[in-house]
Amino acid sequence: MAQKKYLQAKLTQFLREDRIQLWKPPYTEENKEVGLALKDLAKRYSERLECCENEVENIIEEIRCKAIERGTGNEHYRTTGIATIEVFLPPRLRKVSSFKTAMLCSSEEQLIAETFGFQENYIKIVINKKQLQLGKSLEEQGVTHNVKAMVLELKQSEEDVRRNLQLEEEEQNEAEQKEKRIQRTKRGLEILAERAEMVVDPETMPYLDIANQTGRSIRIPPSERKALMLAMGYHEKGRAFLKRKEYGIALPCLLDADRYFCECKELLDTVDNYAVLQLDIVWCYFRLEQLECLDDAEKKLNLAQTCFTNCYGENHQRLVNIKGNCGKEKVLFLRLYLLQGIRNYHSGNGEEAREYLNKARQLFKELYIDPSKVHNLLQLGFTAQEARLGLRACDGNVDHAATHISNRREELAQIRKEEKEKRKRRLESVNTLRGMGYSTQAAKQALHQARGNLDDALKILLSNPHMWWLQDSDSENNSRQASPSQESIDQLVYMGFDTVVAEAALRVFAGNVQLAAQTLAHHGGSLPPDLQFSGEDSSSTPSTSPSDSAGTSSASTDEDMETEAVNEILEDIPEHEEDYLDSTLEDEEVIIAEYLSYVDRTSSATKDN
């Protein structure tokens, strides 16, 4: 398959250089049938490439038919507005087909499923590196005429599974499970990203945090924090699917990660996560045998290389200054060079492909780890992952690797302890402010502005009474009193406040005497203007209906589903912070050898010629 793509690329290159237009005479007759001159052309090119003449003729004929079809489609689009989409079907079908559609159509998945024999709920359409969204027209999603679309299949076609009813049922269940996993992934990441914005007990509630290369938490602008959380979460989930070779499920997660990363543009040049994501996306397309669907593969790989340079410095100098070595990160460059080699080969650039593939092979030799050394470290109680990372960081020296791993374990344990204590102190500060009558949301916002200082947070709250009105999402804190109790009103009147003002303040603060008293005292016995009308909005209290108790079971079920979604995410988030640098390189070794053999055959044929 790879050799055919190379031949297609080379022949297309020859045709451009020789300015040959296959859709015109003498290569195409008036009735659009193939002309006799094509056979002579195939013979000339086959001699030039030292390839089988029939194979070259067949490929040129494919190029000719595609050119005619494209020309016909362009004319049809100009006259009718009906666009042509080039649909790349799943690898098992090994087929590319054209699909006609109106740009205002919003049911492409259904139409493509019906046209090519898929079930609508078990395919995903990817165009321009984005999943096609249901309910939106192609025009709204920026889809244009002659665009490429890739079909990701979550289930075998009905024709294939009809042979065996039991197999059909199993595959359908599997497809449904995959779709549910994708949806749970989205929900779980949203929950964890929301928790990152909350102040939670680290001992009882899992949450996501963002750390730098040393493992310490870093401050991110609130406007970008959630997007970055979701981007990194989707990336980790996608990488988990990549490890299990579930590329069809991995790709949507990686594309979602790419979308959220683009909302954090100021950070993209300063962290290597985005560069690694670009490599993972191109790798996923390659493993799906759909690399030609990714029009900007070269751009993504160049972007990754630029980002690595910005993050690691020239010759990895910045990385060495931070970590003391750069052995582990060389794995990323091996993957980068390998993909650049593959892309160049598929584009017909044999010599450029050889250059990158040889770079990848050289790095593989440097990064290869003697299994006996890994075994020695396993005997010392380290994991296989720690052993590989440690050996690559220490140039294969077992003793140095053991020391390196032990030191890193101690550093991380201390950092995690400090981060956990910092989060606990934040929780205690929130609870202190809540004890004074402030809502969790108000306490959290004040502490954020005060950078965690409790005294400063209290000053901020006293100086900004509008923050007191910030309410929590839970029903307990959102409760309102239509009529404050006479006892509470009497308490404020006894303190010297006017009866009407006291009642209004109690309405605003849901009957909280302490908050009402603090507010009135701070503002000379009256409510500040920005709170005077708040009580009107809260004067009506929703009545409790008999059905409320029946909702308990439903709420419990939703909570269980959320717990399941979060746990599924946490299972795939690696404990080791350098998991993305760990690889056995077994797949890379095979692919490097495979593509170098293709390049060698091409090179030898050219020399013979």
C-alpha positions as CSV (number, residue, x, y, z in Angstrom):
1,M,0.0,0.0,0.0
2,A,2.8,2.4,0.9
3,Q,4.7,1.6,-2.3
4,K,1.6,2.3,-4.4
5,K,1.2,5.7,-2.7
6,Y,4.8,6.4,-3.5
7,L,4.3,5.5,-7.2
8,Q,1.2,7.6,-7.3
9,A,3.1,10.6,-5.9
10,K,6.1,10.1,-8.3
11,L,3.9,9.7,-11.4
12,T,1.9,12.8,-10.4
13,Q,5.2,14.6,-10.1
14,F,6.3,13.4,-13.5
15,L,3.0,14.5,-15.1
16,R,3.3,18.0,-13.6
17,E,6.9,18.3,-14.8
18,D,6.1,17.1,-18.3
19,R,2.9,19.3,-18.3
20,I,0.8,16.3,-19.3
21,Q,-3.0,16.8,-19.1
22,L,-4.4,13.3,-18.9
23,W,-8.0,14.5,-19.3
24,K,-7.3,15.9,-22.8
25,P,-6.4,14.2,-26.1
26,P,-4.4,12.1,-26.9
27,Y,-4.8,10.5,-23.5
28,T,-8.6,10.8,-23.4
29,E,-10.9,10.3,-26.3
30,E,-14.0,12.5,-26.9
31,N,-16.2,9.9,-25.3
32,K,-13.8,10.1,-22.2
33,E,-12.5,6.6,-22.9
34,V,-8.7,6.1,-22.5
35,G,-6.6,7.0,-25.5
36,L,-3.9,4.8,-27.0
37,A,-1.2,7.3,-26.1
38,L,-1.6,6.5,-22.4
39,K,0.0,3.1,-23.0
40,D,3.1,4.7,-24.5
41,L,3.3,7.1,-21.6
42,A,3.1,4.2,-19.1
43,K,5.9,2.4,-20.9
44,R,8.1,5.5,-20.8
45,Y,7.5,6.1,-17.1
46,S,7.9,2.4,-16.1
47,E,11.3,2.4,-17.7
48,R,12.2,5.6,-15.9
49,L,11.1,4.1,-12.5
50,E,12.2,0.5,-13.3
51,C,8.7,-0.7,-12.4
52,C,6.2,-3.1,-13.9
53,E,4.6,-1.5,-16.9
54,N,1.1,-2.8,-16.2
55,E,1.3,-1.4,-12.6
56,V,2.3,2.0,-13.9
57,E,-0.4,2.0,-16.5
58,N,-3.1,1.1,-14.0
59,I,-2.0,3.9,-11.7
60,I,-1.9,6.4,-14.5
61,E,-5.4,5.3,-15.5
62,E,-6.6,5.9,-11.9
63,I,-5.1,9.4,-12.0
64,R,-6.8,10.0,-15.4
65,C,-10.2,8.8,-14.3
66,K,-9.9,10.9,-11.1
67,A,-9.0,14.0,-13.1
68,I,-12.0,13.5,-15.4
69,E,-14.3,12.9,-12.4
70,R,-13.0,16.0,-10.7
71,G,-13.5,18.2,-13.8
72,T,-17.1,16.9,-14.2
73,G,-17.7,17.6,-10.5
74,N,-16.4,21.1,-10.8
75,E,-18.7,21.8,-13.7
76,H,-21.6,20.3,-11.9
77,Y,-20.9,22.4,-8.8
78,R,-20.7,25.6,-10.9
79,T,-24.1,25.0,-12.5
80,T,-26.1,23.3,-9.7
81,G,-24.2,24.1,-6.4
82,I,-24.0,20.4,-5.7
83,A,-20.6,19.8,-4.1
84,T,-18.4,16.7,-4.4
85,I,-16.8,15.2,-1.2
86,E,-14.0,12.7,-1.5
87,V,-14.9,10.0,1.0
88,F,-12.1,7.8,2.4
89,L,-13.7,4.6,3.7
90,P,-12.3,2.5,6.5
91,P,-9.0,0.6,5.7
92,R,-10.8,-2.8,5.5
93,L,-12.7,-1.6,2.4
94,R,-9.5,0.0,0.9
95,K,-11.7,2.3,-1.1
96,V,-12.0,6.0,-1.9
97,S,-15.4,7.2,-3.3
98,S,-17.0,10.5,-4.4
99,F,-20.1,11.7,-2.7
100,K,-22.4,14.4,-4.1
101,T,-24.2,16.7,-1.6
102,A,-25.7,20.2,-1.3
103,M,-23.7,22.6,1.0
104,L,-26.9,23.4,3.0
105,C,-27.5,19.8,3.8
106,S,-27.2,18.9,7.5
107,S,-27.7,15.1,7.4
108,E,-24.4,13.9,5.9
109,E,-23.8,11.1,8.3
110,Q,-27.1,9.6,7.5
111,L,-26.6,10.0,3.8
112,I,-23.1,8.6,3.8
113,A,-24.2,5.7,6.0
114,E,-27.0,4.8,3.6
115,T,-24.8,5.2,0.5
116,F,-21.9,3.0,1.7
117,G,-23.8,0.5,3.8
118,F,-23.0,1.6,7.3
119,Q,-25.3,2.1,10.3
120,E,-25.7,5.8,11.0
121,N,-25.1,5.6,14.8
122,Y,-21.8,3.7,14.4
123,I,-19.8,6.0,12.2
124,K,-18.1,9.3,12.7
125,I,-17.2,11.7,9.8
126,V,-14.0,13.7,10.1
127,I,-13.5,16.7,7.7
128,N,-10.6,19.2,8.0
129,K,-9.5,17.5,11.3
130,K,-12.9,18.2,12.8
131,Q,-15.8,15.8,13.6
132,L,-18.9,16.6,11.5
133,Q,-21.5,18.1,13.8
134,L,-25.1,16.9,13.6
135,G,-27.8,19.5,12.9
136,K,-25.4,22.0,11.2
137,S,-25.1,22.4,7.5
138,L,-21.8,21.8,5.7
139,E,-21.6,25.5,4.9
140,E,-21.9,26.5,8.6
141,Q,-19.0,24.1,9.4
142,G,-16.7,25.5,6.7
143,V,-16.8,22.5,4.4
144,T,-16.1,23.3,0.8
145,H,-16.3,21.6,-2.6
146,N,-13.7,18.8,-3.3
147,V,-12.9,18.4,0.4
148,K,-11.7,15.1,1.8
149,A,-13.8,13.2,4.4
150,M,-12.7,10.3,6.5
151,V,-15.2,7.7,7.8
152,L,-14.3,6.3,11.2
153,E,-16.2,3.0,11.7
154,L,-17.3,1.9,15.2
155,K,-19.0,-1.2,13.8
156,Q,-18.7,-3.6,10.9
157,S,-21.0,-3.2,7.9
158,E,-24.4,-4.9,8.0
159,E,-23.4,-7.1,5.0
160,D,-20.4,-8.6,6.8
161,V,-22.1,-9.3,10.1
162,R,-25.4,-10.7,8.6
163,R,-23.6,-14.1,8.2
164,N,-23.7,-14.7,11.9
165,L,-26.5,-13.3,14.1
166,Q,-24.5,-13.8,17.3
167,L,-21.5,-12.0,15.9
168,E,-23.8,-9.1,14.8
169,E,-25.2,-8.8,18.3
170,E,-21.7,-8.8,19.8
171,E,-20.4,-6.2,17.4
172,Q,-23.4,-4.0,17.9
173,N,-23.0,-4.1,21.7
174,E,-19.3,-3.4,21.2
175,A,-20.1,-0.3,19.0
176,E,-22.6,0.9,21.5
177,Q,-20.1,0.5,24.3
178,K,-17.5,2.5,22.3
179,E,-20.0,5.3,21.7
180,K,-20.9,5.3,25.4
181,R,-17.2,5.4,26.3
182,I,-16.7,8.5,24.1
183,Q,-19.6,10.2,25.8
184,R,-18.5,9.2,29.3
185,T,-15.0,10.6,28.4
186,K,-16.5,13.9,27.6
187,R,-18.6,14.1,30.8
188,G,-15.8,12.8,33.0
189,L,-13.4,15.4,31.7
190,E,-16.0,18.2,32.1
191,I,-16.6,17.2,35.8
192,L,-12.8,17.1,36.6
193,A,-12.2,20.4,34.8
194,E,-15.1,22.0,36.9
195,R,-13.6,20.5,40.1
196,A,-10.3,22.2,39.3
197,E,-12.2,25.5,39.5
198,M,-13.6,24.5,42.9
199,V,-12.0,24.1,46.3
200,V,-12.2,20.4,47.1
201,D,-10.7,18.1,49.7
202,P,-7.8,16.3,47.9
203,E,-8.2,13.3,50.2
204,T,-11.9,12.7,49.2
205,M,-12.5,14.1,45.8
206,P,-10.4,13.5,42.7
207,Y,-9.5,16.5,40.6
208,L,-7.2,17.6,37.8
209,D,-4.3,20.0,38.2
210,I,-1.7,21.5,35.8
211,A,1.9,21.1,36.7
212,N,5.2,22.3,35.2
213,Q,8.1,20.0,34.2
214,T,9.2,19.6,37.8
215,G,5.7,18.5,39.0
216,R,4.6,21.7,40.8
217,S,1.2,23.3,40.2
218,I,1.2,26.4,38.0
219,R,-1.1,29.3,38.0
220,I,-3.1,29.6,34.7
221,P,-5.4,32.6,33.9
222,P,-9.0,31.6,34.7
223,S,-10.1,32.4,31.2
224,E,-7.8,29.7,29.8
225,R,-7.6,27.2,32.7
226,K,-10.7,25.2,31.9
227,A,-9.9,25.0,28.2
228,L,-6.4,23.8,29.0
229,M,-7.7,21.3,31.5
230,L,-10.1,19.8,28.9
231,A,-7.3,19.9,26.2
232,M,-4.9,18.0,28.4
233,G,-7.6,15.6,29.6
234,Y,-8.8,14.7,26.1
235,H,-5.1,14.3,25.1
236,E,-4.4,11.8,27.9
237,K,-7.6,9.9,27.1
238,G,-6.6,9.8,23.4
239,R,-3.1,8.5,24.3
240,A,-4.7,5.8,26.4
241,F,-6.6,4.6,23.3
242,L,-3.5,4.9,21.2
243,K,-1.7,2.5,23.6
244,R,-4.5,0.0,23.2
245,K,-4.3,0.5,19.4
246,E,-7.9,1.7,19.4
247,Y,-7.2,4.4,16.8
248,G,-10.8,4.9,15.7
249,I,-11.7,6.1,19.2
250,A,-8.4,7.8,19.9
251,L,-8.7,10.2,16.9
252,P,-11.9,12.0,18.1
253,C,-10.3,12.6,21.5
254,L,-7.1,13.9,20.0
255,L,-9.1,16.3,17.7
256,D,-11.1,17.5,20.6
257,A,-7.8,18.2,22.5
258,D,-6.5,20.1,19.5
259,R,-9.7,22.3,19.5
260,Y,-9.4,23.2,23.2
261,F,-5.6,23.8,23.0
262,C,-6.4,26.4,20.3
263,E,-8.3,28.4,22.9
264,C,-5.0,28.8,24.8
265,K,-2.9,30.3,22.0
266,E,-0.6,32.3,24.4
267,L,0.5,29.0,26.0
268,L,1.1,26.9,22.9
269,D,4.7,28.0,22.3
270,T,5.7,27.5,25.9
271,V,4.7,23.9,26.6
272,D,5.6,20.7,24.8
273,N,2.1,19.2,25.2
274,Y,0.8,20.8,22.0
275,A,3.8,19.5,20.0
276,V,3.3,16.0,21.3
277,L,-0.4,16.2,20.4
278,Q,0.5,17.1,16.8
279,L,2.7,14.0,16.6
280,D,-0.1,11.8,18.1
281,I,-2.7,13.1,15.6
282,V,-0.4,12.4,12.6
283,W,0.5,9.0,14.0
284,C,-3.2,8.2,14.5
285,Y,-4.0,9.1,10.9
286,F,-1.0,7.0,9.7
287,R,-2.1,3.9,11.8
288,L,-5.6,4.3,10.4
289,E,-4.0,4.2,6.9
290,Q,-5.6,7.5,6.1
291,L,-2.6,9.8,6.1
292,E,-3.7,11.3,2.8
293,C,-6.8,12.7,4.6
294,L,-4.6,14.9,6.6
295,D,-3.8,17.7,4.2
296,D,-1.6,19.6,6.7
297,A,0.4,16.7,8.0
298,E,3.6,18.5,7.0
299,K,2.4,21.7,8.7
300,K,1.6,19.8,11.9
301,L,5.0,18.1,12.0
302,N,6.8,21.4,11.3
303,L,4.7,23.0,14.1
304,A,5.8,20.2,16.5
305,Q,9.4,20.7,15.6
306,T,9.2,24.5,16.1
307,C,7.4,24.0,19.4
308,F,10.0,21.5,20.7
309,T,12.7,24.1,19.8
310,N,10.9,26.8,21.7
311,C,10.3,24.7,24.7
312,Y,13.7,22.8,24.9
313,G,16.0,25.4,23.4
314,E,18.5,25.0,20.6
315,N,20.3,21.6,21.0
316,H,17.9,20.9,24.0
317,Q,20.0,23.3,26.2
318,R,17.0,24.7,28.2
319,L,15.8,21.2,28.8
320,V,19.2,20.1,30.1
321,N,19.3,23.1,32.4
322,I,15.9,22.2,33.9
323,K,16.2,18.4,34.0
324,G,19.9,17.7,33.8
325,N,19.5,15.5,30.7
326,C,17.5,15.2,27.5
327,G,17.7,11.4,26.9
328,K,14.1,10.7,27.5
329,E,12.8,13.5,25.2
330,K,14.7,12.0,22.2
331,V,11.8,9.5,21.9
332,L,9.7,12.4,20.7
333,F,12.2,13.3,18.0
334,L,12.4,9.7,16.9
335,R,8.7,9.7,16.3
336,L,8.9,13.1,14.6
337,Y,11.7,12.0,12.2
338,L,9.9,8.8,11.4
339,L,6.6,10.6,10.5
340,Q,8.5,13.1,8.4
341,G,10.2,10.2,6.6
342,I,6.8,8.5,6.0
343,R,5.2,11.7,4.8
344,N,8.0,12.4,2.3
345,Y,7.9,8.9,1.0
346,H,4.1,9.1,0.5
347,S,4.7,12.4,-1.4
348,G,7.3,10.8,-3.7
349,N,10.3,12.4,-2.1
350,G,12.6,9.4,-1.8
351,E,15.8,11.1,-0.8
352,E,14.2,13.4,1.8
353,A,12.4,10.3,3.2
354,R,15.7,8.4,3.4
355,E,17.3,11.3,5.3
356,Y,14.6,11.5,8.0
357,L,14.3,7.7,8.3
358,N,18.1,7.4,8.8
359,K,17.8,10.1,11.6
360,A,15.1,8.0,13.2
361,R,17.1,4.8,12.9
362,Q,20.2,6.5,14.5
363,L,18.0,7.7,17.4
364,F,16.6,4.2,17.8
365,K,20.1,2.8,18.2
366,E,20.8,5.4,20.8
367,L,17.6,4.8,22.7
368,Y,17.6,1.0,22.5
369,I,17.6,-0.5,25.9
370,D,19.3,-3.9,26.8
371,P,16.5,-6.0,28.4
372,S,18.9,-7.4,30.9
373,K,19.4,-3.8,32.3
374,V,15.7,-3.4,32.7
375,H,15.6,-6.7,34.5
376,N,18.3,-5.6,36.9
377,L,16.3,-2.5,37.8
378,L,13.1,-4.5,38.2
379,Q,15.0,-6.6,40.8
380,L,15.6,-3.4,42.7
381,G,11.9,-2.8,43.0
382,F,11.4,-0.3,40.2
383,T,8.8,-0.5,37.5
384,A,9.5,-1.3,33.8
385,Q,8.5,2.2,32.9
386,E,10.8,3.8,35.5
387,A,13.6,1.5,34.3
388,R,13.2,2.6,30.6
389,L,13.0,6.3,31.5
390,G,15.8,6.1,34.0
391,L,18.2,4.2,31.6
392,R,17.5,6.7,28.8
393,A,18.1,9.6,31.1
394,C,21.4,8.1,32.2
395,D,22.7,6.8,28.8
396,G,22.1,3.2,29.8
397,N,24.1,3.2,33.1
398,V,22.2,1.0,35.5
399,D,23.7,2.4,38.7
400,H,23.1,6.0,37.7
401,A,19.6,5.1,36.6
402,A,18.8,3.6,40.0
403,T,20.0,6.7,41.7
404,H,18.1,8.9,39.3
405,I,14.8,7.0,39.8
406,S,15.1,7.1,43.6
407,N,15.9,10.8,43.7
408,R,13.0,11.5,41.4
409,R,10.6,9.5,43.5
410,E,11.6,11.5,46.6
411,E,11.3,14.8,44.8
412,L,7.8,14.0,43.5
413,A,6.7,12.6,46.9
414,Q,7.7,15.9,48.6
415,I,6.1,18.0,45.8
416,R,2.8,16.1,46.0
417,K,2.8,16.4,49.8
418,E,3.3,20.2,49.6
419,E,0.6,20.6,46.9
420,K,-1.8,18.6,48.9
421,E,-1.2,20.6,52.0
422,K,-1.6,23.8,50.1
423,R,-5.0,22.7,48.8
424,K,-6.0,21.6,52.3
425,R,-5.1,25.1,53.6
426,R,-7.2,26.6,50.9
427,L,-10.2,24.4,51.8
428,E,-9.8,25.4,55.5
429,S,-9.8,29.1,54.6
430,V,-12.9,28.6,52.5
431,N,-14.6,26.8,55.4
432,T,-13.6,29.7,57.8
433,L,-15.2,32.2,55.5
434,R,-18.3,30.0,55.1
435,G,-18.5,29.9,58.9
436,M,-18.7,33.7,58.9
437,G,-21.8,33.4,56.6
438,Y,-20.2,33.9,53.1
439,S,-21.1,31.5,50.3
440,T,-18.4,29.1,49.0
441,Q,-18.4,30.9,45.7
442,A,-17.8,34.3,47.3
443,A,-15.1,32.8,49.6
444,K,-13.3,31.1,46.7
445,Q,-13.3,34.3,44.6
446,A,-12.0,36.4,47.4
447,L,-9.2,33.9,48.2
448,H,-8.3,33.8,44.5
449,Q,-7.9,37.6,44.4
450,A,-6.0,37.5,47.7
451,R,-3.7,34.7,46.4
452,G,-4.8,32.5,49.3
453,N,-4.3,35.0,52.2
454,L,-7.3,34.6,54.6
455,D,-7.0,38.1,56.2
456,D,-6.7,39.8,52.8
457,A,-9.7,37.8,51.5
458,L,-11.8,39.0,54.4
459,K,-10.9,42.6,53.6
460,I,-11.8,42.1,50.0
461,L,-15.2,40.7,51.0
462,L,-15.9,43.6,53.4
463,S,-14.9,46.2,50.7
464,N,-16.9,44.5,47.9
465,P,-20.4,43.7,49.2
466,H,-21.6,42.7,45.7
467,M,-19.4,39.6,46.1
468,W,-21.5,38.5,49.0
469,W,-24.4,37.9,46.6
470,L,-22.4,35.2,44.8
471,Q,-24.3,32.0,45.4
472,D,-23.4,28.4,45.2
473,S,-25.0,26.0,42.7
474,D,-26.2,23.6,45.4
475,S,-29.8,23.9,46.5
476,E,-28.9,24.2,50.2
477,N,-26.9,27.4,49.7
478,N,-29.3,28.8,47.2
479,S,-32.4,28.6,49.5
480,R,-34.2,31.9,50.1
481,Q,-36.6,33.0,52.8
482,A,-39.7,34.8,51.5
483,S,-40.4,36.2,55.0
484,P,-37.5,36.3,57.5
485,S,-38.4,35.2,61.0
486,Q,-39.5,37.8,63.5
487,E,-36.8,36.6,65.8
488,S,-34.1,37.5,63.3
489,I,-35.6,40.9,62.6
490,D,-35.8,41.6,66.3
491,Q,-32.1,40.7,66.7
492,L,-31.1,43.3,64.1
493,V,-33.5,45.9,65.5
494,Y,-32.0,45.3,69.0
495,M,-28.5,46.1,67.4
496,G,-29.9,49.5,66.4
497,F,-30.9,48.9,62.7
498,D,-34.2,50.1,61.2
499,T,-36.9,47.4,61.0
500,V,-37.6,47.8,57.3
501,V,-33.9,47.8,56.4
502,A,-33.3,44.8,58.7
503,E,-36.0,42.8,57.0
504,A,-34.6,43.8,53.5
505,A,-31.1,42.7,54.5
506,L,-32.4,39.4,55.8
507,R,-34.2,38.8,52.6
508,V,-31.0,39.5,50.6
509,F,-28.9,37.1,52.7
510,A,-31.5,34.3,53.0
511,G,-32.0,35.0,56.8
512,N,-28.3,35.0,57.7
513,V,-28.3,37.4,60.7
514,Q,-24.5,37.6,60.8
515,L,-24.0,38.6,57.2
516,A,-26.9,41.1,57.3
517,A,-25.5,42.7,60.5
518,Q,-22.0,42.9,59.0
519,T,-23.3,44.5,55.8
520,L,-25.5,47.1,57.6
521,A,-22.7,48.0,60.0
522,H,-20.2,48.4,57.2
523,H,-22.5,50.7,55.2
524,G,-23.8,52.9,58.0
525,G,-27.1,51.1,58.7
526,S,-28.3,50.8,55.1
527,L,-27.9,48.3,52.2
528,P,-25.5,49.2,49.5
529,P,-27.3,50.2,46.2
530,D,-26.1,47.1,44.3
531,L,-27.8,44.8,46.9
532,Q,-31.0,46.8,47.4
533,F,-32.9,45.1,44.6
534,S,-31.4,41.6,45.1
535,G,-34.0,40.8,47.7
536,E,-36.8,41.3,45.2
537,D,-35.4,38.5,43.0
538,S,-35.3,36.1,45.9
539,S,-38.7,37.0,47.5
540,S,-40.4,34.1,45.9
541,T,-39.4,30.7,47.2
542,P,-40.1,27.6,45.1
543,S,-42.6,25.4,46.7
544,T,-41.6,21.8,47.5
545,S,-43.7,19.4,45.6
546,P,-44.4,15.8,46.6
547,S,-42.4,14.7,43.5
548,D,-39.2,16.1,45.1
549,S,-38.7,12.9,47.1
550,A,-39.2,10.8,44.1
551,G,-36.2,12.6,42.5
552,T,-33.8,11.2,45.0
553,S,-33.4,7.9,43.2
554,S,-32.8,9.8,39.9
555,A,-30.2,12.1,41.5
556,S,-28.5,9.1,43.0
557,T,-28.4,7.4,39.6
558,D,-26.9,10.6,38.0
559,E,-24.3,10.8,40.7
560,D,-23.4,7.1,40.1
561,M,-23.0,7.8,36.4
562,E,-20.8,10.8,37.1
563,T,-18.7,8.8,39.5
564,E,-18.3,6.1,36.8
565,A,-17.4,8.7,34.2
566,V,-14.7,10.3,36.4
567,N,-13.3,6.9,37.5
568,E,-13.0,5.9,33.8
569,I,-11.0,9.1,33.1
570,L,-8.8,8.6,36.2
571,E,-8.0,5.0,35.2
572,D,-6.4,6.3,31.9
573,I,-4.4,9.2,33.5
574,P,-0.9,7.8,34.1
575,E,0.6,8.1,37.5
576,H,4.0,8.8,36.1
577,E,4.4,12.4,34.9
578,E,6.7,11.4,32.1
579,D,4.5,8.6,30.7
580,Y,4.3,10.4,27.3
581,L,8.1,9.9,27.0
582,D,8.0,6.2,27.7
583,S,7.9,3.8,24.7
584,T,9.3,0.3,24.0
585,L,9.9,1.6,20.4
586,E,8.8,-1.9,19.1
587,D,6.4,-0.4,16.5
588,E,8.8,2.3,15.5
589,E,11.6,-0.3,14.9
590,V,9.4,-2.3,12.5
591,I,8.1,0.7,10.6
592,I,11.6,2.3,10.2
593,A,12.9,-1.0,8.7
594,E,9.8,-1.3,6.5
595,Y,10.0,2.2,5.0
596,L,13.8,2.1,4.6
597,S,13.4,-1.1,2.5
598,Y,10.9,0.8,0.3
599,V,13.3,3.6,-0.2
600,D,16.2,1.3,-0.9
601,R,14.2,-0.5,-3.6
602,T,13.3,2.8,-5.2
603,S,16.9,4.0,-5.0
604,S,18.4,0.9,-6.5
605,A,15.8,1.0,-9.4
606,T,16.8,4.6,-10.1
607,K,20.5,3.8,-10.1
608,D,20.0,0.9,-12.5
609,N,18.1,3.2,-14.8
